[in-house]
């Protein structure tokens, strides 16, 4: 596997958010288990003293005026890496079957592949073991550059937490086919976007704050900042097509100029109905 893009447009605040997501998962379990530190540590394979430190950290953040909801708003940045890692680790080239399970006929493979939503990324369909390995790899990558004292061990509970979020968002779909006796998992989208309205509200707040900061740099006439706006009319029947094309163009543009270890940049935009003339 080639070098993974851990900086730049692909991952943003990936490392910090990964740690935040892991800590929140542990804290949530701590509450669910009746504030039992030892049992929580057992479920996550974490020493009780580490669980105690995490609980104290989260409780301090809450006491300082933050809420679990606002802390949890960072979680989508942890999951945004999945589609890129999946396509890099398990690509599917032209004329290659997406399903690699032994014992299936070409017709049976095609039946499973035809169950995918139209427009699904060109990537292999994974079995349970491969999907779990992908999630664990994501976790390991997120921890590699952290100080050892801040690293979180991987656990079944954390894996289930990540899997639930990916399935709930529709980024990944589970295929239960009568042709195989194990569940299969397919990448259904090239991006992760939370579906829950509450999560989207927090994402909106983060976006507005980031956009305001960028515009402040523009007001100060700093280098490396571009402000732009386009006003146009569109055929309603082609609006979604236009938005999908824009998403593809921006992705290709970012891929073209991304350089590992380069200067961090962010492109942030929103397109929608114009309410003024």
N, C-alpha and C positions, 0 to 999 in steps of 0.2 A: 504494500500500500504506500502511496506517495505521501509526502508531507501534508499534514492536514492544516487547513487555514484556521489557526486559532485566534487570529486578530483580524483587524479590518472589518469590512462590511459583513462578513459572514457570522461573526460570533459576538461582536460588541462586548457587553459586560458578561460574557459567558462564564468565566472562572468564578467571579464573585457570586453570580446568580446561582451557579451550581451548588456552591457551598450553602447559600441561603436556603435553597430548596431542600437540601438534605437535612439541614438543621430544623426547618419547619416540619418536615415529615416526622422527625424524631420527637419534636415537641408535641405535635398532634397525637402521636401514639402515647406519649407520656400522660397526656390528659385522658385519653380513651382508656388507659390501663389504671385509672384511679390514682394517678401521680405516683406510680410504682417505678422507681428508678431502676431497680434490678431487673424487673421483667422487661422494661423498655430496652435496656442494654442487651438483654438476651436476644430479643427479636431482631436487633440491628447489628449484633456482634460488636457492640461498643462497650468499653469498660464503664462501669457505673460512675466513676469519677468524671469521665468525659461527658456522659449524659447529664450529670449534675451541672457541669460547666455550661453546657448548651442551654439547659433550662434556665439557668441564671442569666445568661446572655439575652435570651428572648424576653424574659420577664423584665429585665432592665430596660430593654428597648421599648416595651409596652409602657413601663413606668415613666419613660422619658417623653411619652406622647405619641409614639408610633403604635399602630395596631397590627394585628396578625394579617389583616387583609392587605394593608399597605406593604408589609414585608413580602407577602405572597405574590404581590403584583410583579415581582422580578422573575417569577418562575418561567414564564414563556421564553425568556432569553436562554434559559437552560435547555429547553426543548427544541429551540430553533436549529440546533446543530444536527438533529436526527436525519432529515432528508439528505443533507449533503454527505454525511458519513455513510449512510445506507448506499447511495449511488456510487460512492468511491470504493467501498468495501465489497459490495455485491452488485456490480454493474451487469447489465444484460444487453449484449450487442445484437445487431441485426442478425436475423436467422437463428438466434439462440433461444432455446425455451426458457421461459421465466421459472418454470417448475423443474427442479432437478432431482426430485425424489425417485429412487429406483422402483421398478416394478410397474410403472404407469405407461400406458400406450400413448403414442402421439395424440390420438383422439381424446384421451382422458386428460392429458396435459392441456389441450386446447379448451376443453370444457371448463377447467378451472380458471384458465387465463381469461376466458370470455366473461367470467363473473366479475371482473374488475370494472370499476367505473371508467367511462371514456375519458381520455386525457391523463390517465395515470402515468407517472414517470416511468421511464424505461429502466426497470430495476428488477432483480430477482425476487421471487416470492420465497419467503423464508419459513422454515419449520420452527417449532417452539424453541429448540436448542439454539439455532442460529439467531433468532430474534433476541433471546436472552443474552447471548454473547455480544450482540450489537449494543444493547443497553449497557452492559457491563463495560464494554470498550469506551462508550461515551462517558461513563462515570470516571474511568481511569484517566482518560484524556483531560477531564476537567480538574482532576486532582494533581496531575503530574507537576504543574508549575507552582503549586501552593507550598508554603512552608510545611514541614512535616507535622508540626503541632496543630495545623488547621485541616489536615486531610481527614476525610471521612471514609471508613471502610464500606465496601459494597455489601448489601444485604438483600435477602428476599423481599423484605418489607419495602425497601426503597425501590426495588425493581418493579414490584406491583404498583407502587405509587406512580412511577414514570409511565408504565404501560397503560394505566387507566387514563392518564391525561392525554396520551397520544391517541388512544381509541376514541375517547370522548370528543376530541377536537376534530376527528375525521382525518387526521394526518396519516394514520395507519388504520387498516381495516382487518378484521379477523375473518378468515374463510373457513367455514365448517362444511366440508364437502363429504358426501357419502362415499366418494371414491378413495378417501384416505381416512385412517383412524386417528389422526392427530390434527390439531388446529394448525392452520397456516396463516401467515401474516404478510400483507402486501402494503407497499408504500402507495398511498392514494393521492398525495399532494406533495409538491415541491417546497412547501412552506408550512410552518406551524402557526396557527392563529386560534386563540381561545374562542370558544363558542359562548360560554357563559357571559351574560350581560354584566355581571359584577366584575369579572376579570377584564372585560373590554373597557369598562369605566376606568379602572386603574391604569390600563395600558394607555388610554386617552390622556389621563393626567400626566403620565410620564412623557408622552409625545409632546404635549403642549409645553411642558417645562423645558424639554430639550430644544424645541423649535424656538422658544423665546430666547434661550441662551444663544442660539445661532444668530438670530436676528440682532441681538445686542452686539455681537461681533461685526455684523454687517453695518450697523449704525456707526461703529467706531472705525469703519473702513479698513478692517484688518484683511490681510492677504489670505487667500485660500478659502474665501467665503463667497457663495453665489446665491442670490435671491432671484427667484423666477416665478412667473405666473402666466398661464395661457388661458384665454377666454375664447370659447368657440361653441358652436351648435353641432349636435350630432343626431343622426337618425336613431331613434329609440331602439329599433330592432337590431342595431349594430353596436349599441352602447357597451354591452358586456364583452363583445368581441374586441372593441377598442381598448377596454381596460385590461383584458388579458394580454393583448399585444404590448401595451405599455409595460406591464409587469415583466414580460419576456425581454423587452429592450433594455430595461433598467438592470435586470440580472446579467445580461450579456455585457453591458457597459461596465458594471462593477467587476465582473470576472476579468475583463480585458485589462483593467488598470490595477487590480489587486496585486500586491507584492508582499510576501511573507516578511515580517519584520519592518515593513514600511511605516510611513506616518499614518496614524489613525484618522480615518475620515468617516463621516456619516452622511447618507442621503436620506432625507425624510420628506415624504410628500403625502398629500391627500387629494383625491379627485372625486368630485360629486356634483350635485345639482347647483347651478348658479342661481342665487336668489336676488340678484340685482342686475341692472343694465349698465 
